[in-house]
Amino acid sequence: MLSTLQSASRRAALLLTVAVGSCLAASSIANAGTTLDAVKERGVLKCGTSIDVPGFGYPDSDGVLHGMDVDYCKAVAAAVLGDATKVDFIPLTTQTRFPALQSGEVDVLFRQVTTTFTRDTSLGFLSGPYTVIDGQGMMVPKSLGVTKATELNGATVCVTPGSNSELNIGDFFRAHNMEFTSIAMDSFDDMRRAFFSGRCDVFTSDRTYLGSIRVLSKNPDDFVVLNDVIAKSPLAPVVRQGDDEWYNIIRWVVYAPMIAEEVGVTSENVDEMLASSSSPRVQRLLGKQEGLAKGLGLSDDWAYNIVKMVGNYAELYDQNLGMKSAIKLDRGANNLYLNGGLLYPPPFL
């Protein structure tokens, strides 16, 4: 069982992280404001991501990374450098991702980061728009006979130290007067191995991630993702505070694939739409209105490059998490508002 002392220790560790983060944040803010110039001078984007999370950042058999976060890193490079391949993917854990951003080791985080109050107000960060709307859930072996999370009293739970998942699972069990034993793992790979080897009764993480590793396991039917959503988990890119120009670029890079889907532009028809569409919205998006991107410090074809080289949001989602992927997760809340979802990109004017 997780003792009160252990729980207090973990919360103390979080407070220490916030305190240290505040000091680092002050330093990063003082030196911010030049990210775009640094990326252009370097000729490559340093993007913090994961390399062990199917659907978000995971290598194929040739060692090439794929995933939603990986594609958004490529989208930034396409917009800023005109080449989606000019990305240096920096693999980060949940423990190293924020120090890497604070220190300037990476230019942006696309690493399944949940937007929270503390991260935006105490660590010197700014969260961009949501790339995936998710929620924390639990996966259990079907042999447990459990159908809902409130039946897990006394369970062992695999967690990654310092993550939101660890805090949320503790809050959930305490709120329901249940006990559990926490087994801390350094990485998602360690968590997967521990869970599928039977060391843990519960694997808790974002439901998209749980669905992905269940489908990719040797015996998917032996496991079930419970319907309970114990915490919101809107995933978004993160940048350092103090560099408004860079923050605006990241925001609109996230929106551009959504707007492209909204107006019917895909990676396959983008050239045809550029040449023949009479829609002012399409023409603005694809760079026909000269000087429109001046406020971003980018060339007018920045959004065209994203769609041409990476795709619109439907393409990104389908190939990484949806029906064209091995994971096959329904879009649900990640549909555009036009289709009953929660994605609502602002006007491109």
Backbone hydrogen bonds, N-H to C=O, Kabsch-Sander energy under -0.5 kcal/mol:
donor,donor_aa,acceptor,acceptor_aa,energy
2,L,180,F,-2.8
3,S,1,M,-0.7
7,S,3,S,-2.2
8,A,4,T,-2.6
9,S,5,L,-2.2
10,R,6,Q,-2.2
11,R,7,S,-2.0
12,A,8,A,-2.3
13,A,9,S,-2.1
14,L,10,R,-1.8
15,L,11,R,-2.2
16,L,12,A,-2.2
17,T,13,A,-2.2
18,V,14,L,-2.3
19,A,15,L,-2.4
20,V,16,L,-2.9
21,G,17,T,-2.9
22,S,18,V,-2.1
23,C,19,A,-1.4
24,L,20,V,-2.3
25,A,21,G,-2.9
26,A,22,S,-2.0
27,S,23,C,-1.5
28,S,24,L,-2.6
29,I,25,A,-2.8
30,A,26,A,-1.7
31,N,27,S,-1.2
32,A,29,I,-1.0
38,A,34,T,-2.5
39,V,35,T,-2.6
40,K,36,L,-2.5
41,E,37,D,-2.6
42,R,38,A,-2.4
43,G,39,V,-2.4
44,V,39,V,-0.8
45,L,86,K,-2.3
47,C,45,L,-0.8
47,C,88,D,-1.9
48,G,46,K,-0.6
48,G,108,V,-2.6
49,T,90,I,-2.2
53,V,57,G,-2.5
56,F,53,V,-2.1
57,G,53,V,-3.2
58,Y,66,H,-2.1
60,D,64,V,-2.2
63,G,60,D,-2.1
66,H,58,Y,-1.7
68,M,55,G,-2.6
70,V,56,F,-1.6
71,D,67,G,-2.7
72,Y,68,M,-2.0
73,C,69,D,-2.0
74,K,70,V,-2.1
75,A,71,D,-2.1
76,V,72,Y,-1.9
77,A,73,C,-2.0
78,A,74,K,-2.6
79,A,75,A,-2.2
80,V,76,V,-2.8
81,L,77,A,-2.6
82,G,77,A,-0.7
82,G,78,A,-0.8
83,D,77,A,-1.2
86,K,83,D,-1.5
87,V,85,T,-2.2
88,D,45,L,-3.6
89,F,87,V,-0.8
90,I,47,C,-2.8
90,I,88,D,-0.6
92,L,49,T,-2.6
97,R,93,T,-1.8
100,A,96,T,-1.9
101,L,97,R,-1.5
102,Q,98,F,-2.9
103,S,99,P,-2.3
104,G,100,A,-0.6
104,G,101,L,-0.8
105,E,100,A,-1.6
106,V,100,A,-1.3
107,D,46,K,-3.1
108,V,46,K,-1.1
109,L,238,V,-2.4
110,F,48,G,-2.5
110,F,108,V,-0.6
114,T,112,Q,-0.6
115,T,234,P,-2.3
120,D,116,T,-1.4
121,T,117,F,-1.6
122,S,118,T,-3.0
123,L,118,T,-0.9
125,F,119,R,-1.1
126,L,239,V,-2.3
128,G,237,P,-2.8
131,T,235,L,-2.8
132,V,235,L,-1.3
134,D,132,V,-0.7
134,D,233,S,-1.1
136,Q,231,A,-2.6
137,G,205,S,-2.9
139,M,203,F,-2.5
140,V,224,V,-2.4
142,K,222,D,-3.0
143,S,222,D,-0.5
144,L,141,P,-1.8
145,G,142,K,-1.7
151,E,148,K,-1.8
152,L,149,A,-1.6
154,G,179,E,-3.5
155,A,152,L,-2.1
155,A,179,E,-0.6
157,V,181,T,-3.2
158,C,202,V,-2.5
159,V,183,I,-2.1
163,S,160,T,-1.6
167,L,163,S,-1.5
168,N,164,N,-3.2
169,I,165,S,-2.3
170,G,166,E,-1.6
171,D,167,L,-2.3
172,F,168,N,-2.5
173,F,169,I,-2.3
174,R,170,G,-2.3
175,A,171,D,-2.5
176,H,172,F,-1.3
177,N,174,R,-1.7
178,M,173,F,-3.0
181,T,155,A,-2.4
182,S,180,F,-0.5
183,I,157,V,-3.0
184,A,182,S,-0.6
185,M,159,V,-2.6
191,M,187,S,-2.0
192,R,188,F,-2.8
193,R,189,D,-2.3
194,A,190,D,-2.5
195,F,191,M,-2.7
196,F,192,R,-2.7
197,S,193,R,-1.2
198,G,195,F,-1.5
199,R,194,A,-2.5
200,C,194,A,-0.8
201,D,156,T,-1.3
202,V,156,T,-1.9
203,F,139,M,-2.3
204,T,158,C,-1.0
204,T,202,V,-0.5
205,S,137,G,-1.0
207,R,135,G,-2.6
210,L,206,D,-2.4
211,G,207,R,-2.5
212,S,208,T,-1.7
213,I,209,Y,-2.4
214,R,210,L,-2.0
215,V,211,G,-2.1
216,L,212,S,-1.8
217,S,213,I,-0.5
217,S,214,R,-1.0
222,D,219,N,-2.2
223,F,220,P,-1.8
224,V,140,V,-2.5
226,L,138,M,-2.5
226,L,224,V,-0.7
230,I,136,Q,-2.2
230,I,228,D,-0.6
231,A,136,Q,-0.8
233,S,134,D,-2.3
235,L,132,V,-3.0
235,L,233,S,-0.6
236,A,113,V,-2.5
238,V,109,L,-1.8
239,V,126,L,-2.2
241,Q,124,G,-2.6
243,D,240,R,-0.6
247,Y,243,D,-2.3
248,N,244,D,-2.6
249,I,245,E,-1.8
250,I,246,W,-2.4
251,R,247,Y,-2.4
252,W,248,N,-2.3
253,V,249,I,-2.0
254,V,250,I,-1.9
255,Y,251,R,-1.9
256,A,252,W,-2.2
258,M,254,V,-0.6
258,M,255,Y,-0.5
259,I,255,Y,-2.6
260,A,256,A,-2.6
261,E,257,P,-2.0
262,E,258,M,-2.3
263,V,259,I,-2.0
264,G,261,E,-1.1
265,V,260,A,-3.0
270,V,266,T,-1.1
273,M,269,N,-2.9
274,L,270,V,-2.3
275,A,271,D,-1.9
276,S,272,E,-2.4
277,S,273,M,-2.0
283,Q,279,S,-2.5
284,R,280,P,-2.5
285,L,281,R,-2.1
286,L,282,V,-2.3
287,G,284,R,-1.2
288,K,283,Q,-2.9
289,Q,283,Q,-0.5
290,E,288,K,-1.1
292,L,289,Q,-1.8
294,K,291,G,-1.5
295,G,292,L,-0.5
296,L,293,A,-1.5
297,G,293,A,-0.9
297,G,294,K,-0.9
298,L,293,A,-1.5
302,W,299,S,-1.6
305,N,301,D,-2.6
306,I,302,W,-1.5
307,V,303,A,-2.2
308,K,304,Y,-3.0
309,M,305,N,-2.5
310,V,306,I,-2.6
311,G,306,I,-1.7
313,Y,257,P,-2.2
316,L,312,N,-2.3
317,Y,313,Y,-3.0
318,D,314,A,-2.8
319,Q,315,E,-2.1
320,N,316,L,-1.2
321,L,317,Y,-3.2
322,G,317,Y,-2.8
324,K,318,D,-1.1
325,S,322,G,-1.7
328,K,322,G,-1.3
329,L,321,L,-3.5
334,N,331,R,-2.9
335,N,332,G,-1.6
337,Y,343,L,-2.3
339,N,336,L,-1.9
340,G,337,Y,-1.6
341,G,336,L,-2.4
342,L,333,A,-2.9
343,L,335,N,-2.1
344,Y,342,L,-0.6
349,L,347,P,-1.2
